[in-house]
Amino acid sequence: MSSKTDVRSLTLSELEQAVKNLSEPAFRGRQIYEWLWKKGARDFASMTNLSLPLREKLQAHFSLLPGRIHTKQVSRDGTVKCSFELHDGNLIEGVLIPTETRVTACVSSQVGCSLDCKFCATGYLKRQRNLEAGEIYDQVWLLNELAQEHYGKGLDNIVYMGMGEPLLNYANMWRSVELITGEDGLNMSPQRITISTAGIAKMIEKMADDGAKFNLALSLHAANDEKRTAIMPINASNNLDMLAEALQHWYRTTGTRPTLEYTVIEGVNDDITEMQELIRFARRFPCKINLIEYNPIGELAPFMPTQGQKLYRFADGLTAAKLIVNVRRSRGKDIDAACGQLANKLGN
């Protein structure tokens, strides 16, 4: 590994000081910062409004380690899945999801995952490391370019719902949002970003206290502690009462309704008892509910999507209870790009 400092690890003020240490005026630091985060520079040579001697100094003292697209697959429904190769050879995955009205990028926050959710392919991978803020940003930058290439428009929304648990990589997650939303970065509205968590109560409260302007989604999938712990071991240390209190705090502090993500699995969480449990949980704070069609993960787990009209009957029961409900149909299943299927299972 290089002993040089990663230039993208520096804040604007740190970068201004760094160029002063190279006997350059501080304003050059802002120029470099804009090249990194507003213009997506992949190397120092492309920073053409800097003098050649300064670019050579930067090359000598700093590293610039962007990720790159390793493979790309396009689904029959227009969904695009990419694997990204990081500077150390690790691979992560991200997905572009188009609809008639918007394009959403789903990005990863860790290499692998440590939470062992039983219905999710990523949960069967070993967590290798956290992603740096720049590595999360890279996914957004590259997927935005692909969106323009494939759909003729840039990204409308970004969801941190790929590989890994964002709240176990809190500092880098938060920094990446700053880069994506900052005027010196991509200048996207934070209201177009959703952070999804398997449920780490104290970190949900911390996000609210830190002034989060983005949206929050909780991967719930069961509103009964015993069942939820069976399929999501994180529930043993972050049970439903703790999560309800955290989500109440989130709403009081931010004024934004959290979304409950509920993947409907045949014979696991799709009968009337589980529907009533979900209703009781959802009534503890203002929220929205997304019902998600389950996507099988092959030999890793035996789960199957709920059959027939049960998904819609489940939705109708929630609606009758005066809850806000959306049914999310899967996209990209034919290329293992759908929710819960990201596992570095690379195509050709």
C-alpha positions as CSV (number, residue, x, y, z in Angstrom):
1,M,0.0,0.0,0.0
2,S,1.1,3.5,-0.7
3,S,2.4,5.6,2.2
4,K,1.0,8.7,0.5
5,T,-2.0,10.5,2.1
6,D,-5.3,9.8,0.2
7,V,-6.2,13.3,-1.1
8,R,-9.9,12.5,-0.9
9,S,-9.6,11.8,2.9
10,L,-8.9,15.6,3.5
11,T,-11.6,18.1,4.3
12,L,-11.5,21.4,2.4
13,S,-9.7,23.2,5.3
14,E,-7.2,20.4,5.5
15,L,-6.6,20.5,1.7
16,E,-6.1,24.3,1.8
17,Q,-3.5,23.8,4.6
18,A,-1.8,21.0,2.6
19,V,-1.3,23.1,-0.5
20,K,0.1,25.9,1.7
21,N,2.6,23.4,3.0
22,L,3.6,22.9,-0.6
23,S,4.2,26.6,-1.0
24,E,1.1,27.2,-3.0
25,P,-1.8,29.7,-2.2
26,A,-4.6,28.3,-0.2
27,F,-7.2,28.9,-2.9
28,R,-5.6,26.1,-4.9
29,G,-7.0,23.8,-2.2
30,R,-10.6,24.8,-3.1
31,Q,-9.8,24.2,-6.8
32,I,-8.5,20.7,-6.0
33,Y,-11.5,20.1,-3.8
34,E,-13.9,21.0,-6.6
35,W,-12.0,18.8,-9.1
36,L,-12.4,15.9,-6.7
37,W,-16.1,16.3,-5.7
38,K,-17.8,18.5,-8.2
39,K,-16.0,17.3,-11.4
40,G,-15.2,13.8,-10.3
41,A,-11.6,13.9,-11.3
42,R,-10.0,10.4,-11.5
43,D,-6.4,11.6,-11.5
44,F,-4.3,14.7,-10.9
45,A,-3.4,15.1,-14.6
46,S,-7.0,16.0,-15.4
47,M,-6.9,19.0,-13.1
48,T,-6.1,21.3,-16.0
49,N,-6.5,24.7,-14.3
50,L,-3.6,23.8,-12.0
51,S,-0.1,24.4,-13.1
52,L,2.0,21.3,-14.2
53,P,4.4,21.8,-11.3
54,L,1.5,21.8,-8.8
55,R,0.1,18.6,-10.4
56,E,3.5,17.0,-10.1
57,K,3.7,18.0,-6.4
58,L,0.3,16.5,-5.8
59,Q,1.3,13.3,-7.5
60,A,4.4,13.1,-5.4
61,H,2.7,13.7,-2.1
62,F,-0.8,12.3,-2.4
63,S,-2.7,9.3,-3.7
64,L,-6.0,9.4,-5.6
65,L,-7.7,6.1,-5.5
66,P,-11.0,6.1,-7.4
67,G,-13.0,2.9,-7.9
68,R,-13.9,1.7,-11.4
69,I,-16.7,-0.3,-13.0
70,H,-15.6,-3.9,-13.1
71,T,-18.7,-5.5,-14.7
72,K,-22.0,-4.3,-15.9
73,Q,-25.2,-6.3,-16.5
74,V,-28.5,-5.0,-18.0
75,S,-31.8,-6.6,-17.0
76,R,-34.7,-7.3,-19.3
77,D,-36.6,-4.6,-17.4
78,G,-33.8,-1.9,-17.8
79,T,-32.2,-2.3,-14.4
80,V,-28.4,-2.1,-14.6
81,K,-26.2,-3.8,-12.0
82,C,-22.5,-2.9,-11.7
83,S,-19.7,-4.4,-9.7
84,F,-17.1,-1.8,-8.7
85,E,-13.5,-2.7,-8.2
86,L,-11.9,-0.8,-5.3
87,H,-8.2,0.2,-5.2
88,D,-7.4,-2.8,-3.0
89,G,-9.1,-5.3,-5.4
90,N,-12.2,-5.7,-3.3
91,L,-15.5,-5.8,-5.2
92,I,-18.9,-4.2,-4.3
93,E,-22.1,-3.9,-6.2
94,G,-24.5,-1.1,-7.0
95,V,-27.7,-0.9,-9.0
96,L,-29.5,1.6,-11.3
97,I,-33.3,1.2,-11.1
98,P,-35.4,3.1,-13.7
99,T,-39.1,3.7,-13.6
100,E,-41.2,5.9,-15.9
101,T,-40.7,8.9,-13.7
102,R,-37.4,8.6,-12.0
103,V,-34.0,6.8,-11.8
104,T,-32.7,5.5,-8.5
105,A,-29.2,4.5,-7.6
106,C,-28.8,1.8,-4.9
107,V,-25.3,2.0,-3.4
108,S,-23.2,-0.1,-0.9
109,S,-21.6,1.1,2.3
110,Q,-19.4,-1.9,3.2
111,V,-17.5,-4.6,1.5
112,G,-19.7,-7.5,2.6
113,C,-21.8,-7.4,5.7
114,S,-21.6,-8.6,9.3
115,L,-25.3,-8.8,10.2
116,D,-26.2,-12.3,9.0
117,C,-29.8,-11.5,7.9
118,K,-31.0,-15.0,6.8
119,F,-33.0,-13.9,3.8
120,C,-30.3,-11.7,2.2
121,A,-27.5,-12.9,0.0
122,T,-25.2,-10.2,1.2
123,G,-25.7,-11.4,4.8
124,Y,-23.9,-14.6,3.8
125,L,-20.7,-12.7,2.9
126,K,-18.0,-11.9,5.3
127,R,-17.6,-8.2,6.1
128,Q,-14.1,-7.3,4.8
129,R,-14.1,-3.6,5.6
130,N,-16.0,-0.3,5.6
131,L,-16.1,1.8,2.5
132,E,-14.4,5.2,2.6
133,A,-16.7,8.2,1.9
134,G,-15.0,8.6,-1.5
135,E,-15.8,5.0,-2.4
136,I,-19.5,5.6,-1.7
137,Y,-19.4,8.8,-3.7
138,D,-17.7,7.0,-6.6
139,Q,-20.7,4.7,-6.9
140,V,-23.0,7.6,-7.1
141,W,-20.8,9.4,-9.7
142,L,-20.4,6.4,-11.9
143,L,-24.0,5.4,-11.7
144,N,-25.1,8.9,-12.5
145,E,-22.9,8.7,-15.7
146,L,-24.5,5.4,-16.5
147,A,-28.0,6.8,-16.0
148,Q,-27.3,9.5,-18.5
149,E,-25.9,6.9,-20.9
150,H,-28.8,4.4,-20.6
151,Y,-31.8,6.6,-19.8
152,G,-30.8,10.1,-21.0
153,K,-31.1,11.7,-17.5
154,G,-29.2,11.8,-14.3
155,L,-30.1,10.3,-10.9
156,D,-33.3,11.3,-9.1
157,N,-32.8,9.4,-5.9
158,I,-30.1,7.6,-4.0
159,V,-30.7,4.8,-1.6
160,Y,-28.1,3.3,0.7
161,M,-29.6,-0.2,0.4
162,G,-26.8,-2.1,-1.2
163,M,-24.1,-4.2,0.5
164,G,-23.5,-3.5,4.2
165,E,-25.0,-1.7,7.1
166,P,-24.6,2.1,6.7
167,L,-24.9,2.8,10.4
168,L,-22.0,0.6,11.2
169,N,-20.0,2.9,8.9
170,Y,-21.5,6.0,10.3
171,A,-18.7,8.6,9.8
172,N,-18.1,7.6,6.2
173,M,-21.8,7.4,5.4
174,W,-22.4,10.8,6.9
175,R,-19.4,12.3,5.0
176,S,-20.5,10.8,1.7
177,V,-23.9,12.4,2.1
178,E,-22.1,15.7,2.7
179,L,-20.1,15.2,-0.5
180,I,-23.2,14.3,-2.5
181,T,-25.3,17.2,-1.3
182,G,-22.6,19.9,-0.9
183,E,-22.4,22.9,-3.2
184,D,-18.8,21.9,-3.8
185,G,-19.9,18.4,-4.6
186,L,-22.9,17.0,-6.6
187,N,-25.3,19.5,-5.0
188,M,-28.1,17.0,-4.8
189,S,-31.0,17.6,-2.3
190,P,-30.7,15.4,0.9
191,Q,-34.4,14.8,0.5
192,R,-33.5,12.6,-2.5
193,I,-31.3,10.4,-0.3
194,T,-32.5,7.5,1.9
195,I,-30.4,5.7,4.4
196,S,-31.6,2.2,5.1
197,T,-30.7,0.3,8.3
198,A,-31.3,-3.1,9.7
199,G,-32.0,-1.3,13.0
200,I,-29.3,0.1,15.3
201,A,-31.4,2.2,17.7
202,K,-28.7,4.4,19.2
203,M,-27.4,5.3,15.7
204,I,-30.8,6.2,14.5
205,E,-31.1,8.6,17.4
206,K,-27.6,10.0,16.7
207,M,-28.5,10.7,13.0
208,A,-31.5,12.7,14.2
209,D,-29.5,14.6,16.8
210,D,-26.8,15.3,14.2
211,G,-29.3,17.1,12.1
212,A,-30.1,14.6,9.3
213,K,-32.0,16.1,6.4
214,F,-32.2,12.8,4.4
215,N,-34.8,10.1,4.7
216,L,-34.7,7.0,6.9
217,A,-35.8,3.4,6.1
218,L,-35.9,0.6,8.6
219,S,-35.6,-2.9,7.3
220,L,-38.2,-4.4,9.6
221,H,-39.5,-7.6,8.0
222,A,-41.2,-8.9,11.2
223,A,-43.0,-7.0,14.0
224,N,-42.6,-9.9,16.5
225,D,-39.3,-10.0,18.4
226,E,-38.9,-13.8,18.3
227,K,-39.5,-14.0,14.6
228,R,-37.4,-11.0,13.8
229,T,-34.5,-12.2,15.8
230,A,-34.7,-15.6,13.9
231,I,-34.3,-13.9,10.5
232,M,-32.4,-10.8,11.7
233,P,-30.0,-11.6,14.6
234,I,-29.3,-7.8,15.1
235,N,-32.8,-7.7,16.7
236,A,-31.4,-9.6,19.8
237,S,-29.5,-6.4,20.7
238,N,-31.9,-3.9,19.1
239,N,-35.4,-5.2,19.8
240,L,-38.7,-3.7,18.6
241,D,-39.3,-1.6,21.7
242,M,-35.8,0.0,21.3
243,L,-36.4,0.6,17.6
244,A,-39.9,2.1,18.2
245,E,-38.4,4.6,20.7
246,A,-35.6,5.4,18.3
247,L,-38.1,6.0,15.4
248,Q,-40.3,8.2,17.7
249,H,-37.2,10.2,18.5
250,W,-36.3,10.4,14.8
251,Y,-39.8,11.8,13.9
252,R,-39.9,14.2,16.8
253,T,-36.5,15.6,15.9
254,T,-36.5,15.6,12.1
255,G,-40.3,15.9,11.4
256,T,-39.7,13.2,8.7
257,R,-41.7,9.9,8.6
258,P,-39.5,6.9,8.6
259,T,-40.3,4.1,6.1
260,L,-40.7,0.5,7.3
261,E,-39.4,-1.9,4.7
262,Y,-41.2,-5.2,5.0
263,T,-40.2,-8.1,2.7
264,V,-43.2,-10.5,2.5
265,I,-42.0,-14.1,2.7
266,E,-44.2,-17.2,2.3
267,G,-44.9,-18.9,5.6
268,V,-42.6,-16.6,7.5
269,N,-44.3,-13.2,7.9
270,D,-47.3,-13.1,5.6
271,D,-50.3,-14.3,7.6
272,I,-53.0,-12.2,9.4
273,T,-51.2,-12.5,12.7
274,E,-48.1,-10.9,11.3
275,M,-50.2,-8.3,9.6
276,Q,-51.8,-7.3,12.9
277,E,-48.4,-7.2,14.6
278,L,-47.1,-4.9,11.9
279,I,-50.2,-2.6,12.3
280,R,-49.6,-2.4,16.1
281,F,-45.9,-1.5,15.6
282,A,-46.5,1.0,12.8
283,R,-49.1,2.9,14.9
284,R,-46.4,3.7,17.5
285,F,-45.1,6.6,15.4
286,P,-46.0,8.3,12.0
287,C,-44.5,6.2,9.2
288,K,-44.9,4.8,5.7
289,I,-44.7,1.1,4.8
290,N,-43.1,-0.5,1.8
291,L,-44.2,-4.1,1.2
292,I,-41.4,-5.7,-0.9
293,E,-41.7,-8.8,-3.0
294,Y,-39.2,-11.4,-1.8
295,N,-36.4,-12.3,-4.1
296,P,-35.1,-15.9,-3.7
297,I,-31.3,-16.3,-3.1
298,G,-30.9,-19.9,-4.4
299,E,-29.1,-22.4,-2.3
300,L,-28.2,-19.9,0.4
301,A,-31.7,-19.9,2.0
302,P,-35.0,-21.8,1.4
303,F,-37.3,-18.7,1.6
304,M,-39.8,-18.1,-1.2
305,P,-42.0,-15.1,-2.1
306,T,-45.6,-15.0,-0.7
307,Q,-47.9,-16.7,-3.2
308,G,-51.0,-15.7,-5.2
309,Q,-52.8,-12.6,-4.0
310,K,-51.6,-12.8,-0.4
311,L,-49.3,-9.8,-0.9
312,Y,-52.1,-7.6,-2.0
313,R,-54.5,-8.9,0.7
314,F,-51.7,-8.1,3.2
315,A,-51.5,-4.6,1.7
316,D,-55.3,-4.1,1.8
317,G,-55.3,-5.0,5.5
318,L,-52.7,-2.3,6.2
319,T,-54.6,0.2,4.2
320,A,-57.8,-0.6,6.0
321,A,-56.0,0.2,9.2
322,K,-55.3,3.7,7.7
323,L,-51.6,3.2,7.2
324,I,-49.7,4.5,4.3
325,V,-48.7,1.5,2.2
326,N,-46.8,1.0,-1.1
327,V,-46.2,-2.4,-2.8
328,R,-42.7,-2.6,-4.4
329,R,-42.3,-5.1,-7.2
330,S,-38.8,-6.4,-7.7
331,R,-36.6,-5.1,-10.5
332,G,-33.5,-6.8,-12.0
333,K,-34.2,-10.3,-10.7
334,D,-32.8,-12.0,-13.8
335,I,-29.4,-10.5,-13.1
336,D,-29.4,-10.9,-9.3
337,A,-29.8,-7.2,-8.9
338,A,-33.1,-7.2,-6.9
339,C,-33.4,-6.3,-3.2
340,G,-31.4,-8.8,-1.1
341,Q,-29.6,-10.4,-4.0
342,L,-26.3,-8.5,-4.0
343,A,-23.5,-11.0,-3.4
344,N,-20.8,-10.3,-5.9
345,K,-22.2,-13.0,-8.1
346,L,-20.7,-11.6,-11.2
347,G,-22.0,-12.1,-14.8
348,N,-19.9,-12.1,-17.9
